[in-house]
Amino acid sequence: MRTILLAVHVARDEATKVAAAFAADLAAHDIGVCVLDTEADALRAAGIDDPGVVASGPGAAADCELAVVFGGDGTILRAAELCRGTDTPVLGVNLGHVGFLAEADVEDLQHVVQGVVERSYTVEERLTVDVSVTVAGEVVATNWALNEASVEKAARERMLEIVVEIDDRPVSRWGCDGIVCATPTGSTAYNFSAGGPIVWPEVAALLMVPISAHALFARPLVVSPDSTLAIEVVGEQSTGVLWCDGRRAADLPLGARVEVVRGRENVRLARLHPASFADRLVRKFDLPVAGWRGAAERRREDRD
């Protein structure tokens, strides 16, 4: 039997109800669902009488052809963790706010069902980053991120003193609130809030954006995807915290070194619509485009 993993923001009643309706529609086409052990009770209460397979932890999507997410970008990032190490793509149904990673809104549920049943979706490979933390020459932590790895100050009352390095060459020293090392996928997330550029997802690049830096040169940097970005915590009382996708943290004592490189594994995102990234940008951020006529309209006016 074909099996779809469900990842649901179970704290939201709407998410569990929509997920239950989705599971019922799949069952009508002889497609089963796999749910997480931490979500099974909430989904049963929402109407999934027999959730079929119950899985837990990383690799939960190993035997599933697709992971369908009901929630916001945070739930999609959690699903990406569950799919890590597998070839299972992630398809998001947005019940959050912007939901930039999501492919569909809840009103499109029947279109999602059709796309899953017919396997009419396409899959995009999204660049990730791998992160390591070294203290006194010893690797003390490793992690990864789809959106960004951010180094942030540990104490609200103190700035974080850091030196940044690209490809083994020092670039600048900043007193700041932190720094964001983002992927193109994450360029519309924390990177965007910090004043970094939006980068089309098909562009292979790494981004480095200081947060509230007290320096003359404190501009966003876009570098090769094969570069190594490094941040060292310096200063007499400076300590920080490493956050990966805002979900997984590691303490950074004085002298800690964080290295960020292109990830060994991509995240696979399923797409139902062929819309361009520009259209997605306009729709998600509700950008003003009134007055745009387009090439076809201009050609028509020229003929007239």
Buried (B, 14 or more C-beta within 10 A) or exposed (E): EBBBBBBBBBEBEEBBBBBBBBBBBBBEEEBBBBBBEEBBEBBBEBEBEEBBBBBEEEBBBBEBBBBBBBBBBBBBBBBBBBBBEBEBBBBBBBBBEBBBBBBBBBEBBEBBBBBBBEEEBEBBEBBBBBBBBBBEEEEBBEBBBBBBBBBBBBEEEBBBBBBBBBEEEEBBBBBBBBBBBBBBBBBBBBBBEBBBBEBEBEEEBBBBBBBBBEEEEBEBBBBEBEBBBBBBBBBEEBBBBBBBBBBBEBBBBBBBBBBBBBBEEBBBBBBBBEEEBEEBBBEBEEEEEEEEEEEEEEEEEEEE
